[in-house]
């Protein structure tokens, strides 16, 4: 599959890095020759230096035979024009664009083949905001992922002292919770994956990924760590695009305070938000945080556009008594350095955006795909098609499916029914099968597993 990525910034570079590992034919276009050279030295990709929306540049990049164009430059307008050029001149099958301005989104029918031919719209601020909202709704979770339109969730938690299951074998989970069905999809211990079996013992600080029906998530979390009180008071550091979107989304559910350094932005926030309290000041100011009773707050979300400010304000808030800190970090190298210490959760906006794009580049019929652990693992919602003759999964029980190494089936969604994976469950055509892969090198094998034979057609 040939994929054309326009824009070599943080999102474009991260996407190229993820996809290059999977043997896609990647061409990256950008106007920064030094940045292209840096990526070309590290990755097995082609690069084209030039303006991403110019027809001659796109032709040199191979747009005439590309399967997908992903326009993720820093300009909405360049992204839109590039998609229009690829549609009009090169008939590119799938056009994906990052659009950040909400002004364009308010026009119904604007993004269609008659006006602006973009097939998939990606808004990084929306992606990150949704991610944080899920974390606030599930105190103590490191990551919360939706599948099957929210009916099933995959959640990552760190096993803490006091959790009933800590120090116990996994098979005791069913005894603890006889009325709730769940499955542990993976365990990461000291950064390395462990295949979960019935006799696997959960240890302190294990990162446990489990899957369950959405209604049962908080109950299962209580088995792995002390039950957390629901969040009530939230402080947001930074009133930029993401901070404002988050405040607007949650201000009716929580008591929200926003700390913003720029006075003009504070005025804009005060006019735009209805219930949130706007504070003009520096999020790294210890006296300001103490004045606002930071020790009584449940969560501190550092969402400025400065990594260092986010990290320092998060460390300060944690030291002063905040229960949980969520930190936005733009430099991928910083994420691994800070998460798991005093900072509870570090969010990479480019990884979150890349995750939302993966669904559209998978070769099988994939409804959702999520990148996990900074791209090292992946969770996929694949749709089974065909019959016992044309499919390698349909008509077979889970224990009969030849899964690649490091791959687990976590759940099956059949219509409105959620079936947590057990060996004797039969897979039927049109089932949504949710898989967890601890080794992304097995993606191609999983895709082939869900592709139907020619006899089906």
C-alpha positions in Angstrom: 0.0 0.0 0.0 1.4 3.4 -1.0 0.7 6.2 1.5 1.5 9.8 0.9 2.1 11.9 4.1 2.0 15.7 3.7 3.8 17.5 6.5 6.8 16.3 8.4 6.0 17.9 11.7 5.4 16.0 15.0 2.3 14.3 13.8 3.5 13.6 10.2 6.9 12.4 11.5 5.4 10.1 14.2 2.9 8.7 11.6 5.7 8.0 9.2 7.8 6.3 11.9 4.9 4.1 12.9 3.9 3.1 9.4 7.5 2.6 8.1 7.9 -0.2 10.7 5.1 -2.1 8.9 6.6 -2.1 5.4 4.2 0.4 3.9 5.5 2.4 0.9 5.7 5.8 2.5 6.5 9.1 0.8 6.8 12.2 3.0 6.4 15.7 1.7 7.6 18.9 3.5 9.2 22.3 2.8 11.8 21.8 5.5 14.8 20.0 3.8 16.7 19.5 7.1 13.7 17.8 8.8 13.3 15.5 5.8 16.9 14.6 5.9 16.7 13.8 9.6 13.7 11.5 9.0 15.2 9.9 5.9 18.4 9.0 7.9 16.3 7.2 10.5 13.5 5.7 8.5 13.1 3.6 5.4 10.9 6.2 3.5 11.1 8.4 0.5 11.0 12.2 0.9 10.1 15.1 -1.4 11.0 18.6 -0.7 8.4 21.2 -1.7 5.0 22.8 -1.0 2.5 20.1 -0.1 -0.5 21.4 -2.1 1.3 22.1 -5.4 0.3 19.7 -8.2 3.9 19.4 -9.5 5.2 18.5 -6.0 2.4 15.9 -5.5 3.1 14.4 -8.9 6.8 14.0 -8.0 5.7 12.4 -4.8 3.7 9.8 -6.7 0.2 11.0 -6.0 -1.0 9.5 -9.2 -0.7 5.9 -7.8 -1.0 6.6 -4.1 -3.7 4.6 -2.2 -4.0 7.1 0.7 -3.0 10.8 1.2 -2.7 12.0 4.7 -2.5 15.8 4.9 -1.2 16.8 8.3 0.7 20.1 7.7 0.3 22.9 10.2 -2.1 24.7 7.8 -5.7 23.7 7.5 -5.9 25.5 4.2 -2.9 23.7 2.7 -4.3 20.3 3.9 -7.7 21.1 2.2 -6.2 22.3 -1.1 -3.9 19.2 -1.2 -6.9 16.9 -0.8 -8.7 18.8 -3.5 -5.7 18.5 -5.9 -5.4 14.8 -5.2 -9.1 14.3 -5.9 -9.3 16.4 -9.0 -6.0 15.6 -10.7 -4.9 12.2 -9.3 -8.2 10.5 -8.2 -6.6 9.4 -4.9 -9.0 6.8 -3.3 -8.7 7.9 0.3 -8.0 11.5 1.5 -7.4 12.2 5.2 -6.8 15.7 6.5 -6.0 17.3 9.8 -8.4 20.3 10.3 -7.9 22.2 13.5 -10.2 25.3 13.1 -13.7 24.7 14.4 -15.0 27.2 11.9 -14.8 24.7 9.0 -16.5 22.1 11.1 -19.7 24.0 11.5 -20.7 23.8 7.9 -22.8 20.7 7.2 -22.0 19.0 3.9 -18.9 21.2 3.4 -16.5 18.2 3.3 -17.9 16.1 0.5 -17.0 15.4 -3.1 -19.0 18.4 -4.4 -17.3 21.0 -2.2 -14.2 19.9 -0.3 -13.4 16.2 -1.1 -12.0 15.0 2.2 -13.0 11.5 3.3 -11.7 11.5 6.9 -11.2 14.6 9.2 -8.8 14.5 12.1 -8.9 17.1 14.8 -6.0 16.7 17.2 -7.6 18.8 19.9 -10.8 16.7 19.8 -8.8 13.5 20.0 -6.8 14.6 23.0 -9.8 16.1 24.7 -11.8 12.9 24.4 -8.9 10.9 25.8 -8.6 13.1 28.9 -12.4 13.1 29.4 -12.3 9.3 29.5 -9.5 9.4 32.1 -11.4 11.8 34.3 -14.4 9.5 34.2 -12.3 6.5 35.3 -10.0 7.7 38.2 -6.9 5.7 38.4 -6.9 4.5 34.7 -3.8 5.1 32.6 -5.7 4.7 29.3 -9.3 4.1 28.4 -10.2 2.9 24.8 -13.7 2.5 23.3 -14.7 -0.3 21.0 -18.0 -1.2 19.3 -19.4 2.3 19.8 -18.6 2.4 23.5 -20.2 -0.9 24.4 -16.7 -2.4 25.2 -13.7 -0.7 26.8 -10.1 -1.6 27.1 -8.5 -0.1 30.2 -4.9 0.1 31.4 -4.3 0.4 35.1 -1.3 0.1 37.4 -1.6 -2.5 40.1 -1.3 -0.8 43.5 -0.9 -2.1 47.0 -4.4 -2.7 48.5 -6.0 -4.1 45.3 -7.7 -7.4 46.1 -6.1 -9.1 43.1 -2.5 -7.9 43.7 -0.4 -10.9 44.8 -3.1 -13.3 43.5 -3.3 -15.5 40.5 -5.5 -14.2 37.6 -7.9 -17.2 37.9 -9.1 -15.7 41.2 -10.5 -12.7 39.4 -13.6 -14.8 38.5 -14.0 -15.9 42.1 -13.8 -12.3 43.3 -16.3 -11.1 40.7 -18.6 -14.1 39.8 -21.2 -11.8 38.2 -18.8 -9.8 36.0 -17.1 -11.2 32.9 -13.7 -9.7 32.0 -10.4 -10.8 30.4 -6.9 -9.6 31.0 -5.5 -8.9 27.5 -1.9 -8.2 28.5 0.4 -7.4 31.4 3.5 -5.2 31.1 6.0 -5.7 33.9 9.0 -3.4 34.0 8.2 -2.4 30.4 8.2 -6.0 29.0 5.0 -7.8 28.0 3.9 -11.0 29.9 1.4 -13.4 28.4 -1.4 -13.6 31.0 -2.4 -17.1 32.0 -4.7 -18.3 34.8 -1.7 -18.9 37.1 -0.1 -15.5 36.4 0.4 -13.6 39.6 -0.3 -9.8 39.5 2.6 -7.9 41.1 2.8 -4.4 42.4 3.3 -1.8 39.6 2.3 -4.2 36.9 0.6 -2.3 34.0 -2.6 -4.4 33.4 -4.7 -4.1 30.3 -8.2 -5.6 30.7 -11.3 -5.6 28.6 -14.9 -5.7 29.8 -18.3 -4.3 29.0 -18.3 -0.5 29.7 -20.7 -0.8 32.6 -18.3 -3.2 34.5 -15.0 -1.2 34.0 -14.9 0.6 37.4 -15.7 -2.6 39.3 -12.8 -4.5 37.6 -10.5 -1.6 38.3 -11.3 -1.9 42.0 -9.8 -5.4 41.9 -6.4 -4.1 40.8 -6.1 -0.9 43.0 -7.8 0.8 45.9 -11.2 2.1 44.8 -10.9 5.7 43.8 -13.4 8.4 44.7 -15.0 10.0 41.7 -13.3 13.2 40.6 -15.1 16.5 41.5 -12.5 19.3 41.3 -10.3 19.8 38.2 -7.6 22.4 37.6 -6.6 22.9 34.0 -3.2 24.7 33.4 -3.3 26.4 30.0 -6.3 27.9 28.2 -5.3 27.2 24.7 -7.2 25.1 22.1 -7.1 21.9 24.1 -7.5 23.5 27.6 -10.5 25.5 26.4 -12.1 22.5 24.7 -11.6 20.3 27.8 -13.1 23.0 30.1 -16.1 23.5 27.8 -16.7 19.8 27.7 -16.5 19.1 31.5 -17.5 22.4 33.2 -21.1 21.1 33.9 -19.8 17.8 35.4 -17.0 19.1 37.6 -15.9 22.2 39.4 -13.3 23.5 36.9 -10.6 26.2 37.3 -8.4 27.2 34.3 -5.1 28.9 34.9 -3.9 31.0 31.9 -0.8 33.2 31.7 -2.0 35.5 28.8 -4.4 38.2 29.9 -6.2 38.6 26.6 -6.7 34.8 26.4 -8.2 34.9 29.9 -10.8 37.5 28.8 -11.7 35.2 25.8 -12.0 32.2 28.1 -14.2 34.1 30.5 -16.5 35.1 27.6 -16.6 31.6 26.1 -17.0 29.4 29.2 -20.1 29.5 31.3 -19.2 27.9 34.7 -15.4 27.4 34.8 -13.4 29.8 36.9 -10.6 31.6 35.0 -7.4 32.5 36.8 -4.8 34.8 35.4 -1.4 33.6 36.4 1.5 31.2 36.1 0.7 27.5 36.6 4.2 27.0 38.0 3.6 29.7 40.7 3.5 27.8 44.0 1.8 30.6 45.9 -1.0 30.7 43.3 -1.6 27.0 43.6 -1.7 27.1 47.3 -4.1 30.1 47.3 -6.4 28.0 45.1 -6.3 25.1 47.5 -4.6 22.8 45.1 -4.3 20.1 47.7 -8.1 19.7 47.6 -8.2 19.2 43.9 -8.7 15.7 42.4 -7.0 16.2 39.1 -4.5 18.6 37.6 -4.3 18.7 33.7 -1.3 20.5 32.4 -2.2 21.4 28.8 -0.1 24.5 27.8 1.9 24.4 24.6 5.2 24.3 26.5 6.5 20.9 27.6 8.7 22.2 30.3 5.9 24.3 31.9 3.6 21.3 31.8 6.1 19.0 33.4 7.2 21.5 36.1 3.6 22.5 37.0 2.5 18.9 37.2 5.4 18.0 39.5 4.6 21.0 41.7 0.9 20.1 41.8 1.6 16.5 42.7 4.0 17.6 45.5 1.3 19.9 46.9 -1.2 17.1 47.2 -3.2 16.7 43.9 -4.5 13.1 43.6 -3.7 12.7 39.8 -1.8 14.7 37.3 -2.3 14.5 33.5 0.5 16.1 31.5 0.5 17.0 27.8 3.9 16.4 26.2 4.8 17.2 22.6 8.3 15.7 22.5 7.9 11.9 22.4 11.3 11.4 24.1 10.0 13.1 27.2 6.9 10.8 27.6 9.0 7.8 28.5 11.1 9.8 30.9 8.3 11.2 33.0 5.4 8.8 33.0 5.3 6.4 35.9 7.1 8.6 38.3 5.5 11.6 40.0 3.5 12.3 36.8 0.7 9.8 36.6 -0.2 10.1 32.9 1.7 11.7 30.1 -0.2 12.3 26.8 1.5 12.6 23.5 -0.9 14.5 21.1 0.9 13.2 18.0 0.6 9.6 19.3 -3.1 10.1 20.0 -3.6 11.5 16.5 -1.6 8.7 14.9 -3.8 6.2 16.7 -6.9 7.7 15.3 -5.4 7.4 11.8 -4.5 3.7 12.0 -8.0 2.5 11.5 -7.9 3.8 7.9 -4.6 2.2 6.8 -5.4 -1.4 8.0 -5.9 -3.9 5.1 -8.6 -5.9 6.8 -12.1 -4.6 7.6 -11.1 -2.7 10.8 -13.7 -0.6 12.7 -11.2 0.8 15.2 -7.5 0.7 15.9 -5.6 2.2 18.8 -1.9 2.6 19.2 -0.7 1.7 22.8 2.4 2.2 24.8 3.9 4.8 22.4 3.3 2.7 19.4 4.8 -0.6 20.7 1.4 -2.3 21.0 -1.9 -2.0 19.3 -5.6 -2.9 19.9 -7.8 -3.6 16.9 -11.5 -4.1 16.4 -11.7 -6.3 13.2 -14.9 -7.4 11.6 -15.1 -11.1 10.6 -16.6 -11.8 7.1 -17.3 -14.9 5.0 -17.9 -18.5 6.2 -16.0 -21.5 7.3 -14.7 -22.1 3.8 -13.5 -18.6 2.9 -12.5 -17.3 6.4 -9.8 -18.3 8.8 -11.8 -17.2 11.8 -15.5 -17.6 11.0 -17.0 -20.9 12.1 -14.2 -21.6 14.5 -14.0 -21.4 18.2 -11.5 -19.0 19.7 -9.1 -21.8 20.7 -9.1 -23.0 17.1 -8.0 -19.7 15.6 -4.3 -19.6 14.7 -3.4 -16.3 16.3 0.1 -14.8 15.8 2.5 -14.8 18.7 1.7 -12.1 21.3 -1.9 -11.7 20.1 -5.0 -12.2 22.3 -8.7 -12.0 21.5 -10.3 -10.0 24.3 -13.9 -9.8 23.4 -16.5 -10.3 20.6 -19.4 -8.0 20.0 -22.3 -9.5 18.2 -25.0 -7.0 17.5 -25.8 -5.5 21.0 -24.3 -8.5 22.8 -20.9 -8.4 24.4 -19.1 -11.7 24.7 -15.9 -11.7 26.7 -13.5 -14.1 25.0 -13.4 -17.7 26.2 -11.9 -20.7 24.3 -15.3 -22.3 23.4 -16.9 -19.2 21.9 -17.6 -19.6 18.1 -16.9 -16.6 15.8 -19.7 -15.8 13.4 -19.7 -13.7 10.3 -20.1 -9.9 11.0 -18.8 -10.3 14.6 -16.6 -7.5 15.8 -13.5 -9.1 17.2 -11.4 -7.1 19.6 -7.7 -8.1 19.6 -4.7 -7.0 21.6 -1.2 -7.2 20.1 1.9 -6.8 22.3 4.1 -7.1 19.2 3.2 -4.7 16.3 5.3 -6.8 13.9 2.3 -9.2 13.9 -0.1 -6.6 12.4 0.3 -8.0 8.9 -0.4 -11.6 10.1 -3.6 -10.4 11.9 -4.8 -8.5 8.8 -4.3 -11.7 6.7 -6.2 -13.7 9.3 -9.3 -11.5 8.8 -9.2 -11.3 5.0 -11.7 -13.5 3.2 -10.8 -15.8 0.3 -11.8 -15.1 -3.3 -14.5 -17.7 -3.0 -16.5 -15.4 -0.8 -17.1 -13.0 -3.7 
